[in-house]
Amino acid sequence: MKTKLLSIAGILLGTAAISFAQEKPEPPKRAERKIPEEVLKKFDKDGDGKLSDEERKAMRAERQAEAEKMRKENLEKYDANKDGKLDEEETKKMREDRRKEMFAKFDKDGDGKLSEEEMKAMREANPQRGQRGARGEGRPPKAPEDAPKDTTKDEPAGE
């Protein structure tokens, strides 16, 4: 009886050891993102169609400088209490203003929403916005609060 029990335990331990010893499959590699043409034109100094470490470093430095400039402009424009940061209400005001600007620029028919053609024009004008794996990629930006409401939809009876 002891021999059978020891044999079974040995077989189980051996099987477990073999399964743990096997190589784990490599995780799937991230798909390489296509670098926008305008980025390559600006930063690909050696013209090889790729960004080297130095070229990426230059691109990041420029983008950080642009972000800092925008942050300062936003503080100057929206920091009503002048505390050096945007609180919830100030941020809400900034976002609402940006929505209004986007709709004023791309909502050509003035209906308060972006049609497929208007969205296409917006994407073409802002090619980097959709490349961040954006949360709302493919969705139109939310209409400004004061945009015309779509009254053509049928509402259920009783509302």
ROSE-4610 file (N, C-alpha, C; in Angstrom, 1 decimal, always signed):
// ROSE-4610
residu = [M/M/M/K/K/K/T/T/T/K/K/K/L/L/L/L/L/L/S/S/S/I/I/I/A/A/A/G/G/G/I/I/I/L/L/L/L/L/L/G/G/G/T/T/T/A/A/A/A/A/A/I/I/I/S/S/S/F/F/F/A/A/A/Q/Q/Q/E/E/E/K/K/K/P/P/P/E/E/E/P/P/P/P/P/P/K/K/K/R/R/R/A/A/A/E/E/E/R/R/R/K/K/K/I/I/I/P/P/P/E/E/E/E/E/E/V/V/V/L/L/L/K/K/K/K/K/K/F/F/F/D/D/D/K/K/K/D/D/D/G/G/G/D/D/D/G/G/G/K/K/K/L/L/L/S/S/S/D/D/D/E/E/E/E/E/E/R/R/R/K/K/K/A/A/A/M/M/M/R/R/R/A/A/A/E/E/E/R/R/R/Q/Q/Q/A/A/A/E/E/E/A/A/A/E/E/E/K/K/K/M/M/M/R/R/R/K/K/K/E/E/E/N/N/N/L/L/L/E/E/E/K/K/K/Y/Y/Y/D/D/D/A/A/A/N/N/N/K/K/K/D/D/D/G/G/G/K/K/K/L/L/L/D/D/D/E/E/E/E/E/E/E/E/E/T/T/T/K/K/K/K/K/K/M/M/M/R/R/R/E/E/E/D/D/D/R/R/R/R/R/R/K/K/K/E/E/E/M/M/M/F/F/F/A/A/A/K/K/K/F/F/F/D/D/D/K/K/K/D/D/D/G/G/G/D/D/D/G/G/G/K/K/K/L/L/L/S/S/S/E/E/E/E/E/E/E/E/E/M/M/M/K/K/K/A/A/A/M/M/M/R/R/R/E/E/E/A/A/A/N/N/N/P/P/P/Q/Q/Q/R/R/R/G/G/G/Q/Q/Q/R/R/R/G/G/G/A/A/A/R/R/R/G/G/G/E/E/E/G/G/G/R/R/R/P/P/P/P/P/P/K/K/K/A/A/A/P/P/P/E/E/E/D/D/D/A/A/A/P/P/P/K/K/K/D/D/D/T/T/T/T/T/T/K/K/K/D/D/D/E/E/E/P/P/P/A/A/A/G/G/G/E/E/E]
num = [1/1/1/2/2/2/3/3/3/4/4/4/5/5/5/6/6/6/7/7/7/8/8/8/9/9/9/10/10/10/11/11/11/12/12/12/13/13/13/14/14/14/15/15/15/16/16/16/17/17/17/18/18/18/19/19/19/20/20/20/21/21/21/22/22/22/23/23/23/24/24/24/25/25/25/26/26/26/27/27/27/28/28/28/29/29/29/30/30/30/31/31/31/32/32/32/33/33/33/34/34/34/35/35/35/36/36/36/37/37/37/38/38/38/39/39/39/40/40/40/41/41/41/42/42/42/43/43/43/44/44/44/45/45/45/46/46/46/47/47/47/48/48/48/49/49/49/50/50/50/51/51/51/52/52/52/53/53/53/54/54/54/55/55/55/56/56/56/57/57/57/58/58/58/59/59/59/60/60/60/61/61/61/62/62/62/63/63/63/64/64/64/65/65/65/66/66/66/67/67/67/68/68/68/69/69/69/70/70/70/71/71/71/72/72/72/73/73/73/74/74/74/75/75/75/76/76/76/77/77/77/78/78/78/79/79/79/80/80/80/81/81/81/82/82/82/83/83/83/84/84/84/85/85/85/86/86/86/87/87/87/88/88/88/89/89/89/90/90/90/91/91/91/92/92/92/93/93/93/94/94/94/95/95/95/96/96/96/97/97/97/98/98/98/99/99/99/100/100/100/101/101/101/102/102/102/103/103/103/104/104/104/105/105/105/106/106/106/107/107/107/108/108/108/109/109/109/110/110/110/111/111/111/112/112/112/113/113/113/114/114/114/115/115/115/116/116/116/117/117/117/118/118/118/119/119/119/120/120/120/121/121/121/122/122/122/123/123/123/124/124/124/125/125/125/126/126/126/127/127/127/128/128/128/129/129/129/130/130/130/131/131/131/132/132/132/133/133/133/134/134/134/135/135/135/136/136/136/137/137/137/138/138/138/139/139/139/140/140/140/141/141/141/142/142/142/143/143/143/144/144/144/145/145/145/146/146/146/147/147/147/148/148/148/149/149/149/150/150/150/151/151/151/152/152/152/153/153/153/154/154/154/155/155/155/156/156/156/157/157/157/158/158/158/159/159/159]
x = [+0.8/+0.0/+0.9/+1.9/+2.8/+3.5/+3.8/+4.5/+3.6/+2.4/+1.4/+1.3/+1.1/+0.9/+2.1/+3.3/+4.6/+4.7/+4.3/+4.4/+3.5/+2.2/+1.3/+1.8/+2.3/+2.8/+3.9/+4.8/+6.0/+5.5/+4.5/+4.0/+3.4/+2.6/+2.0/+3.0/+4.0/+5.1/+5.9/+6.1/+6.9/+6.1/+4.8/+3.9/+3.9/+3.7/+3.7/+5.0/+6.1/+7.4/+7.6/+7.2/+7.3/+6.4/+5.2/+4.3/+4.9/+5.5/+6.1/+7.4/+8.1/+9.4/+9.2/+8.0/+7.8/+7.9/+8.4/+8.4/+7.0/+6.9/+5.6/+5.6/+4.4/+4.4/+4.6/+5.3/+5.5/+4.2/+4.1/+2.9/+2.8/+1.6/+1.5/+2.2/+2.9/+3.6/+2.6/+2.9/+2.0/+2.2/+1.2/+1.3/+2.0/+2.9/+3.6/+2.7/+2.7/+1.9/+2.6/+1.8/+2.3/+2.5/+3.7/+4.1/+3.5/+2.7/+2.1/+3.2/+2.8/+3.7/+4.3/+3.5/+3.9/+5.0/+4.8/+5.8/+7.1/+7.1/+8.3/+9.0/+8.2/+8.8/+9.6/+9.0/+9.6/+10.7/+10.7/+11.7/+12.6/+12.3/+13.1/+14.3/+15.3/+16.4/+17.2/+17.4/+18.2/+17.4/+16.1/+15.2/+15.0/+15.2/+15.1/+13.6/+12.7/+11.3/+10.9/+11.9/+11.7/+12.3/+11.8/+12.4/+13.4/+14.7/+15.7/+15.5/+16.2/+16.1/+16.3/+17.3/+17.5/+16.4/+15.9/+14.7/+13.5/+13.3/+12.1/+12.3/+13.5/+13.8/+13.5/+13.9/+13.6/+12.1/+11.4/+10.0/+9.3/+9.7/+9.1/+9.4/+10.6/+11.0/+10.1/+9.9/+9.0/+7.6/+7.1/+5.7/+5.6/+6.6/+6.5/+6.5/+7.3/+7.3/+6.0/+5.4/+4.0/+3.0/+3.1/+2.1/+2.3/+3.5/+3.7/+3.2/+3.4/+2.9/+1.4/+0.7/-0.7/-1.2/-0.5/-0.9/-0.8/+0.2/+0.3/-0.8/-1.1/-2.2/-3.5/-3.8/-5.0/-5.1/-4.0/-4.0/-4.3/-3.7/-3.9/-5.4/-5.9/-7.3/-8.4/-8.2/-9.3/-9.1/-7.9/-7.7/-8.3/-9.6/-10.3/-9.9/-9.5/-9.1/-7.6/-6.9/-5.5/-4.7/-5.0/-4.3/-3.2/-3.0/-2.0/-2.4/-3.7/-4.2/-5.6/-6.1/-7.5/-8.3/-9.3/-10.2/-11.3/-12.2/-13.2/-14.1/-14.5/-15.3/-14.6/-13.3/-12.5/-12.2/-12.0/-11.7/-13.0/-14.1/-15.4/-15.6/-15.3/-15.5/-14.5/-13.3/-12.3/-12.8/-13.3/-13.8/-15.0/-15.9/-17.1/-16.7/-15.7/-15.2/-14.6/-13.9/-13.2/-14.3/-15.3/-16.4/-17.1/-17.3/-17.9/-17.1/-15.7/-14.8/-14.9/-14.9/-14.9/-16.2/-17.3/-18.5/-18.6/-18.2/-18.2/-17.3/-16.3/-15.4/-15.9/-16.4/-16.7/-18.2/-19.1/-20.5/-21.1/-20.8/-21.1/-22.6/-23.4/-24.9/-25.5/-24.8/-25.3/-26.4/-26.4/-27.4/-27.1/-25.9/-25.5/-24.9/-24.6/-24.0/-23.1/-22.2/-21.3/-21.7/-21.9/-22.3/-21.0/-21.1/-20.0/-19.0/-19.5/-18.6/-17.9/-18.6/-18.0/-17.0/-17.3/-16.3/-15.1/-15.2/-14.1/-13.2/-13.8/-13.1/-12.3/-13.0/-12.3/-11.1/-11.3/-10.2/-9.0/-9.3/-8.3/-7.5/-8.3/-7.6/-6.8/-7.1/-6.5/-6.0/-5.0/-4.6/-4.1/-3.4/-2.9/-3.9/-5.1/-6.1/-6.5/-6.7/-7.2/-6.1/-4.8/-3.7/-3.4/-4.0/-3.6/-4.4/-5.1/-5.9/-7.0/-7.4/-8.3/-9.5/-9.9/-11.1/-12.3/-12.5/-13.8/-13.5/-12.4/-12.1/-13.2/-13.5/-14.6/-15.9/-15.9/-17.2/-17.0/-18.1/-18.0/-17.8/-17.2/-17.1/-18.5/-18.7/-20.0/-20.4/-21.6/-22.1/-22.0/-21.7/-21.7/-23.1/-23.2/-24.5/-25.5/-25.0/-25.9/-26.1/-25.7/-25.9/-27.3/-27.8/-29.2/-29.5/-30.6/-31.0/-31.7/-31.5/-32.1/-33.5/-34.4/-35.8/-36.5/-35.8/-36.4/-36.6/-36.1/-36.2/-37.6/-38.2/-39.5/-39.3/-40.1/-40.0/-41.1/-40.9/-41.9/-43.1/-44.3/-45.5/-45.5/-46.0/-46.0/-44.9/-44.0/-42.8/-42.9]
y = [-1.2/+0.0/+1.3/+1.3/+2.4/+2.6/+1.5/+1.6/+2.3/+1.9/+2.5/+4.0/+4.3/+5.7/+6.5/+6.0/+6.8/+6.9/+5.8/+5.8/+6.9/+7.0/+8.0/+9.4/+9.6/+10.9/+11.3/+10.3/+10.6/+11.0/+10.3/+10.6/+12.0/+12.3/+13.6/+14.7/+14.5/+15.5/+15.7/+14.6/+14.6/+15.4/+15.1/+15.7/+17.2/+17.6/+19.0/+19.7/+19.0/+19.6/+19.9/+18.9/+19.0/+20.2/+20.3/+21.4/+22.7/+22.9/+24.2/+24.5/+23.4/+23.6/+24.0/+23.8/+24.2/+25.7/+26.1/+27.6/+28.1/+29.3/+30.0/+30.7/+30.7/+31.4/+32.9/+33.5/+34.9/+35.7/+36.8/+37.6/+38.2/+38.4/+39.0/+40.4/+40.6/+41.9/+43.0/+44.2/+45.3/+45.6/+45.9/+46.3/+47.6/+47.7/+49.0/+50.0/+51.2/+52.2/+52.9/+53.2/+53.9/+55.4/+55.9/+57.2/+58.2/+59.2/+60.1/+60.8/+61.0/+61.6/+62.9/+63.7/+65.1/+65.0/+63.9/+63.7/+63.3/+62.3/+61.9/+63.1/+63.9/+65.0/+65.9/+66.1/+67.1/+66.5/+65.2/+64.7/+63.6/+63.0/+62.0/+62.6/+63.0/+63.7/+62.9/+61.6/+60.8/+60.2/+60.4/+60.0/+58.5/+57.7/+56.3/+55.8/+56.7/+56.3/+55.9/+56.0/+55.6/+56.7/+56.7/+57.6/+56.9/+57.4/+56.8/+57.3/+56.8/+57.2/+58.7/+59.3/+60.7/+61.5/+61.0/+61.7/+61.7/+60.5/+60.4/+61.4/+61.5/+62.4/+63.8/+64.2/+65.6/+65.8/+64.8/+64.9/+65.1/+64.2/+64.3/+65.7/+66.2/+67.5/+68.6/+68.5/+69.6/+69.4/+68.2/+68.0/+68.5/+68.2/+68.6/+70.2/+70.8/+72.3/+72.8/+72.2/+72.6/+72.4/+71.3/+71.0/+72.0/+72.4/+73.3/+74.7/+75.1/+76.3/+76.4/+75.3/+75.2/+75.3/+74.6/+74.6/+76.0/+76.8/+78.1/+79.0/+78.8/+79.6/+79.3/+78.0/+77.6/+78.2/+78.2/+78.8/+80.3/+80.9/+82.4/+82.7/+81.8/+82.1/+81.6/+80.4/+79.8/+79.8/+80.1/+80.1/+81.3/+81.3/+82.5/+82.9/+81.9/+82.3/+82.5/+82.4/+82.6/+81.8/+80.6/+79.7/+78.9/+79.0/+78.3/+76.9/+76.6/+75.3/+75.4/+74.5/+74.5/+73.6/+74.2/+73.3/+72.8/+72.0/+71.3/+72.3/+73.4/+74.3/+75.0/+75.3/+76.0/+75.0/+73.7/+72.7/+72.5/+72.5/+72.3/+73.4/+74.6/+75.8/+75.7/+75.2/+75.1/+74.0/+72.9/+71.8/+72.3/+73.0/+73.5/+74.5/+75.3/+76.3/+75.5/+74.5/+73.7/+73.0/+72.5/+71.8/+72.8/+74.0/+75.1/+75.4/+75.5/+75.8/+74.7/+73.4/+72.3/+72.3/+72.5/+72.5/+73.8/+74.9/+76.1/+75.8/+75.1/+74.8/+73.7/+72.6/+71.5/+71.2/+71.7/+71.5/+72.5/+72.2/+73.1/+73.3/+72.3/+72.5/+73.1/+73.2/+73.9/+73.1/+71.7/+70.9/+70.4/+70.8/+70.4/+69.0/+68.4/+67.1/+67.0/+66.1/+66.0/+64.8/+65.1/+64.0/+63.3/+62.2/+61.4/+62.3/+63.1/+64.0/+65.0/+65.6/+66.5/+65.9/+64.6/+63.9/+63.6/+63.2/+62.9/+64.1/+65.3/+66.6/+66.8/+66.6/+66.8/+65.9/+64.6/+63.7/+64.0/+64.5/+64.8/+66.1/+67.0/+68.2/+68.0/+66.9/+66.6/+65.2/+64.8/+63.4/+62.8/+63.5/+62.9/+62.6/+63.2/+63.0/+61.5/+60.9/+59.5/+58.5/+58.9/+57.9/+57.5/+58.1/+57.8/+56.6/+55.9/+54.8/+55.5/+56.6/+57.5/+56.8/+57.3/+56.7/+56.7/+57.7/+57.8/+57.7/+57.0/+57.0/+56.5/+57.3/+56.9/+57.6/+58.2/+58.9/+60.3/+61.0/+62.5/+63.1/+64.3/+64.9/+65.3/+65.4/+65.7/+67.1/+67.3/+68.6/+69.6/+70.9/+71.9/+72.0/+72.4/+72.5/+73.4/+74.4/+75.4/+75.1/+73.9/+73.5/+73.2/+73.4/+73.1/+71.7/+71.4/+70.0/+69.4/+68.1/+67.3/+67.0/+67.7/+67.6/+66.7/+66.0/+65.2/+63.8/+63.4/+62.1/+61.9/+60.8/+60.5/+60.1/+60.8/+60.5/+59.5/+58.6/+57.6/+58.4/+57.8/+58.5/+58.5/+59.6/+59.7/+60.4/+60.9/+61.7/+63.1]
z = [+0.0/+0.0/+0.0/+0.9/+0.9/-0.4/-1.1/-2.3/-3.4/-3.4/-4.4/-4.1/-2.9/-2.5/-2.9/-2.6/-2.9/-4.5/-5.2/-6.7/-7.2/-6.7/-7.2/-6.9/-5.6/-5.3/-6.2/-6.5/-7.4/-8.7/-9.3/-10.6/-10.6/-9.6/-9.5/-9.4/-8.6/-8.5/-9.7/-10.4/-11.7/-12.7/-12.8/-13.8/-13.5/-12.3/-11.9/-12.2/-12.0/-12.3/-13.7/-14.6/-16.0/-16.5/-16.0/-16.5/-16.1/-15.0/-14.6/-15.3/-15.7/-16.4/-17.9/-18.4/-19.8/-20.0/-21.1/-21.3/-21.5/-20.9/-21.0/-22.3/-23.0/-24.3/-24.1/-25.1/-25.0/-25.1/-24.4/-24.5/-25.9/-26.4/-27.7/-27.8/-28.9/-29.0/-29.4/-28.9/-29.3/-30.8/-31.5/-32.9/-33.0/-33.9/-34.1/-34.6/-34.0/-34.6/-35.7/-36.7/-37.9/-37.4/-37.7/-37.4/-38.4/-38.0/-39.0/-39.8/-41.1/-42.0/-41.6/-41.0/-40.6/-39.4/-38.6/-37.5/-38.1/-39.1/-39.7/-40.4/-41.1/-41.8/-40.9/-39.7/-38.8/-38.0/-37.6/-36.7/-37.2/-38.4/-38.9/-39.7/-39.0/-39.6/-40.5/-40.3/-41.2/-42.4/-42.4/-43.5/-43.7/-42.6/-42.7/-42.5/-42.3/-42.2/-40.8/-39.8/-38.4/-37.6/-36.3/-35.4/-34.5/-34.5/-33.7/-32.2/-31.3/-29.9/-29.8/-30.5/-30.4/-31.1/-32.2/-32.8/-31.9/-31.3/-30.3/-29.2/-28.7/-27.6/-28.0/-29.2/-29.7/-29.8/-30.3/-30.4/-29.1/-28.1/-26.7/-26.1/-26.3/-25.7/-26.3/-27.6/-28.2/-27.7/-27.6/-27.2/-25.7/-24.9/-23.5/-23.4/-24.3/-24.3/-24.7/-25.7/-26.2/-25.1/-24.4/-23.3/-22.2/-21.9/-20.8/-21.2/-22.5/-23.0/-22.9/-23.3/-23.3/-21.8/-20.9/-19.5/-19.0/-19.3/-18.8/-19.4/-20.7/-21.3/-20.7/-20.4/-19.7/-18.3/-17.6/-16.3/-16.4/-17.3/-17.5/-17.8/-18.7/-19.1/-18.2/-17.5/-16.7/-15.2/-14.7/-13.3/-12.6/-12.4/-11.9/-10.5/-9.6/-8.3/-8.1/-9.2/-9.3/-8.3/-8.1/-7.1/-7.8/-9.1/-9.8/-10.3/-10.2/-10.7/-11.0/-11.8/-12.2/-11.4/-10.7/-9.8/-10.7/-10.2/-10.9/-11.8/-11.2/-12.0/-13.1/-12.8/-13.9/-15.0/-14.7/-15.7/-16.5/-15.8/-16.5/-17.5/-17.1/-18.0/-19.2/-19.0/-20.1/-21.1/-20.6/-21.5/-22.3/-21.6/-22.3/-23.4/-23.1/-24.2/-25.3/-25.1/-26.1/-27.0/-26.3/-27.1/-28.0/-27.5/-28.3/-29.5/-29.3/-30.4/-31.4/-31.0/-31.9/-32.8/-32.1/-32.8/-33.7/-33.3/-34.2/-35.4/-35.2/-36.4/-37.3/-36.7/-37.5/-37.7/-37.0/-37.1/-38.2/-39.4/-40.5/-40.7/-40.4/-40.6/-39.3/-38.2/-37.0/-36.3/-36.5/-35.8/-34.4/-33.9/-32.6/-32.4/-33.6/-33.6/-34.8/-34.8/-35.9/-36.8/-38.1/-39.0/-39.3/-40.1/-40.5/-41.3/-42.2/-42.9/-42.0/-41.1/-40.1/-39.2/-38.8/-38.0/-38.8/-40.0/-40.9/-41.0/-41.2/-41.4/-40.1/-38.9/-37.6/-37.4/-37.8/-37.7/-38.6/-39.8/-40.7/-40.2/-39.6/-39.1/-37.8/-37.1/-35.8/-35.8/-36.7/-36.8/-35.5/-34.6/-33.4/-32.4/-32.4/-31.3/-31.3/-32.4/-32.4/-32.2/-32.1/-32.0/-30.6/-29.6/-28.2/-27.6/-28.5/-28.0/-27.1/-27.7/-26.9/-26.4/-25.2/-24.5/-25.4/-26.1/-26.9/-28.4/-28.8/-30.2/-31.0/-32.1/-33.0/-32.6/-31.4/-31.0/-31.2/-31.6/-31.7/-30.3/-30.2/-28.9/-28.5/-27.2/-26.6/-27.0/-27.4/-27.8/-26.7/-27.0/-25.9/-25.3/-24.1/-23.3/-24.1/-24.7/-25.4/-26.9/-27.3/-28.7/-29.0/-30.2/-30.5/-30.2/-29.6/-29.3/-30.6/-30.7/-31.8/-31.5/-32.1/-31.7/-32.7/-33.6/-34.7/-34.2/-33.0/-32.5/-31.9/-32.2/-31.6/-30.1/-29.2/-27.8/-27.5/-26.6/-26.2/-25.6/-25.8/-25.3/-23.8/-23.2/-21.7/-21.2/-22.0/-21.4/-21.8]
